[in-house]
């Protein structure tokens, strides 16, 4: 990601090697995204000397303030709020996505709230062309909040 005033924000195609000597803001090594980002650079044979590291909040604060380039997970873009103006750079990264799994206990009933959560998680991770308007058999958040529990009934 680059700030809107970055010289990279107008480029239609950018190679990771072109960005090697730019000032970077990267996730800390102790976060899940940190090692993946460093591996992407290592896979291309690029050394990252002097990159600033910190929390996503710090990196997003640096983004519009100067020449920094920032690499953050997609989840920050999808679910983040109050993000500064930025441009996602068209860079191909040699990083494979993480496998993610959901485990439930055998012979245990899942609560309706947990089932609703699982339905929405499954819907979010589907490829865009396979998504329905909402998961089958699930209530929207508004419908769910409007329901009365058995303890609310008189």
Phi, psi and omega in degrees: 000147178224154174294159182297337182263006179289148178294342181275345187290343180264354182284141178272335180218132182224133176264143181302324180297329178294335184266003187300323184264010179276157175286123184251148167243118186236154175298149179299154181296337182272005176263160178300326183280334185305304180297327179295319179296313180296325178294324178299317178290317180298321180298331178265002179074028183254130178266136179251090177267132173076022178286138175283139178237153179173189181289159176303326179297315179296315182296320178291332176290322180289330188307305182278351186276343185195204186276011185292144168253142185232139175240117181227160179295155177303330182300329178294321180287320183287318190246356181289151177238157180054043179283145177289164176295133181207170177234128174281121183281141181280075182245131175276126180250135179277057181236130177272148181292154179284142170283140180230139180228159175241129179245139173233158180281138180292141178061028176239141177277138178272136179295156179302324179294316179295321179296318177299316178300313181297320178300316181288324176299314179298322179292321182294323185274353176292149172299148186307324183287341181265357184284140170270177176293327172199158182301142181297134176078004182253148176274154172287167180300320180295315178298321182294317180294331182281345181287149176261138176279169181297333179284342179275344184284145181261000000 
